[in-house]
Amino acid sequence: MPPWWFLVHFMAAILAVDVQGRYDTTDRYACDPFSCGHLQDIQYPFRLRGDLRLCGLPSYELDCSDSKATIRINTGTYFVTDINYKHSYFWVVDANLDMSGSCPLPRWDQRPYIYGIPGSDGFVELYPRSVTWANFVNCSRAVTDNSDYIPVACLRTRSSFVYVLIDSLYVGDLNPYCGYLAVAALGDQSVQYSNASHGVLVETLRRGFPVWFPLKYKRRYGGFKDCLKDKIVPVPGKPMASTLGNWDWIWTIFTVDSEILHCAFGADTFPSNEHLRKLQSSTVYSMLILKLIAALRRFVFAPLVVLVFLAHKYWKTRITIDAVEKFLRMQQMIGPTRYAYTDIVAVTSHFRDKLGQGGYGSVYKGVLLPGDVPVAIKMLDGKSSCDGEDFISEVSTIGRIHHVNVVRLVGFCSEEMRRALVYEYMPRGSLDKYIFSVEKSFSWDKLNEIALGIARGINYLHQGCDMQILHFDIKPHNILLDSNFVPKVADFGLAKLYPRDNNFVPLSALRGTIGYMAPEMVSRSFGVISSKSDVYSFGMLLLEMAGGRRNADPNAANSSQAFYPSWVYDRLTKHELGEISAEMHELERKLCLVGLCCIQMKSHDRPAMSEVIEMLEGGSDVLQVPSRPFFCDSGHTPLEDSYHFMSELTAISEEDG
């Protein structure tokens, strides 16, 4: 603190005199005590209906009938059950509450003042003291996913479910099928209402809640010290101590000097010496000006810099959003249908039927009208929604794709940062639940047909568009089946566009699933990323389709069979040499041979997708066993080698990431 601060306060203390405050008893406080039922010697601030106009305060007027004192608070009528003059509050109970029934419900339009009401002489009247709000809501169906909703079983009907929510309630936070019913104040602070049952809440409702006397009630200063306590230092336990906000404290800091002088020199006894009065006034104003300058530097200039920065960020975001909007308006004329967010909510019935979780968000089932057309709607999460480029890329890319083996984009939604993609619905689900089932789901002819359809879909992405589309995440989970089991390549959340004449893709494109990722997807030491990376993933998929199991299975009966690609390579090799007589089905052998060709370590040793289609369309007798894949080196356990390689890929991925 600077020296002048202490100097001013020292001068004020020297000049201090013991002054009585200006809150002496007036005619308004001169009321005759009265009684009502068990309440005896009732005094200020209360008044009885019919008392003189200046007696008590109008807001605290009591009506005594049937030996019960009642008071009006806001729109409700309450019984006064107890008055505590020592701590300046009184207890009230809702007069409209059913005291005999086991399931009382407050009136919907009845609520005490949250912050009290303004009274005379700067008083605050009828301020609830330390209450918790119990909010009753009515829902059209049961709420099972939120523990904050305390059920009221006794008010439940076949089509109506009543719950209680504790503390403040905002209508926007309610479940969409719930509505406000009533609200009541709970005054027993010893109860943990968040874990309480409805029975405990009922007992607390019947006990009522406390209400303060008018703030500053009958305050009579005993001198300079009492004045400072009241005006500068809130007394613990006083209502004002719990209601002071940040601005109140800031104002107190700014006016502390004038308050000290006010307490030292009350208005009734202010010094008559003109020079002393001018000295005191100039001292106070000088202090205020100095503190105002310091506050402006700290509380105005610094926030202004922050606001300028935030405005700049908002403007850049606004420009990005405008660019997305401009593109989407053009896209709407030539591409998929654009839907409003309210349409998406209606189509999905408030996101009721969740199909699964995708790489970029949740997927829900919906129905488009007219025609009751089923669709799958992917709601992009916050990370995706913030990147307008990814969204534009996906809409513009998939919106132009029309191929029997690629999932079709029906429409999209973009409202500010809320975005969604509407796809055609695949009723048979994903391929993984069929090829990994205990019972064989497809014949070899059907498996070959599905494999050929997948290959055609991937080849269309690589060669059938103006820009080459690399999927980067080919796996059984991302192959969907329609009602006729026609396969369709799905989940383009990882797809990227690259010029068809550019064979190099940056390592920043690393995405996908371990077990299906090509080696070059993890480290450039294995080669460059290209369309051959998708070929590798397709080869791993083919081997899983042929084996009817996942490629890596630590629980296999025989350790030599734990890694299927290694085991099937040895089996095919021995079959070629005539060392085993067990015959493989012709189509099984073809799928395995094509898969092994696709998973060669070096990308230039793998066939293109167009060549893969030719292999699958041809017979197996023209196919030769390819070179030994890198994970099948002789003299080593295949599964251990594969696991060791996978751990190396993980380590490299962490280093490169």
ZIJO-V92683 format. One line per field, one symbol per residue. ss: DSSP state (a for helix, b for strand, c for the rest). psi: psi as a letter, one per 20 degrees, with the letter a starting at -180 (. if undefined). burial: # if it has 16 or more other ideal C-beta (glycine too) atoms within 10 Angstrom, else .. A space follows every 10 residues. Layout:
# ZIJO-V92683
ss=???
psi=???
burial=???
This chain:
# ZIJO-V92683
ss=ccaaaaaaaa aaaacccccc ccccccaaac cccbbbccbb bbccccbbcc cccccccaaa bbbbbccbbb bbbccbbbbb bbbbccccbb bbbbcccccc cccccccccc ccccccbbca aacbbccbbc cbbbbbbbbc cccccccccb bcaaaccccc bbbbbbcccc aaaccccbbb bbbbbbcccc ccaaaccaaa aaaaaaacbb bbcccccccc cccaaaaaaa acccccccaa aaaccaaaaa aaaaaaaaaa aaaaccaaac cccaaaaaaa aaaaaaaaaa aaaaaaaaaa aaaaaaaaaa aaaaaaaaaa aaaaaaaaaa aaaaccbbbc aaaaaaaccc cccbbbbccc bbbbbbbbcc ccbbbbbbbb caaaaccaaa aaaaaaaaac cccccbccbb bbbbbccbbb bbbbcccccb caaaaccccc cccaaaaaaa aaaaaaaaaa aaaccccbbb cccccaaabb bcccccbbbc caaacbbbcc ccccbcaaac ccccccccaa accaaaccbc aaaaaaaaaa aaaaaaaccc cbccccccaa acbaaaaaaa aaaaaacccc cccccaaaaa aaaaaaaacc ccaaacccaa aaaaaaaccc ccccccccca aacccccaaa aaaaaaaaaa aaaaaac
psi=pqhhghgghg ghhhiqqopq rkkqpahhim qpqrqocioq lpaqjqqqpi rqhjoaphik pqooqkkppq qpocjrpqpo hqpnhgjlrq qqpohjpohh rimqprqhjp prpgjaqpaq kjqpqloqom qppoppqpqi rqoijoiioo qnhijqahjp pprppqaqpp hiiqqijqqq grqqppioii pnhhjqrhhg hghhghiaqq pqrpqkplpo piagghghgh hgopppiqgh hiipaghggg hgghjhghhg hghhnrhhkp pioghhghgg ghgghggggg hgghhghgig gghggghggh hgggggghgg ghggggghhh hhhibrppqq hhgggghjll lhnphapahj aqpqqrppqr iloqrppoop ahgghinhgg ggggghghhi pnqhkpppog arpoodjoqq porqpohibr hhighjqgpo hqrhghghgg ghggghgghg hhiirhqpop gilprhhjoq pahjkpqppa mkhiqqpqqh joippqiijo rapphipqhi igpiiiaqpa hihhgghhgh gghhggikrq gonijqhphi jhogggghgh ghghhhijhq ippqqghggg ggggghhhkq gphiiqqrhh hhggghhari hipqpaqpqh jkpqjqoggg gghgghhggg ggghgh.
burial=.......#.. ##...#..#. #......##. #..#.#..#. .#.#####.. ....###.## ##.#...### #.#..#.### #.#....### #####.#... ...###...# ##...#..#. ..#######. #########. ..#.....## ##..#..... ######..#. ...##..#.. ########.. ..#..#.#.# ##.##..### #######... #..#.###.# #..#...##. .......... ....###### ######.... .........# ..##..#... #......... .......... .......... ...#..##.. #...##.##. ..##..##.. #...#..### #.####.#.. ....###### ...##..#.# #########. #.#.###.## ####....## ######...# ##.##..... .#.#..#### ########## ##.....### ########## #.....#### ######.#.. ....#....# ###..##### ###..##.## ########## ########.# ##........ ########## ##..#..... ...#..#### ########## #.#..##.#. ###.##...# ..#.##.##. ##.....##. ###..#..#. .#.....
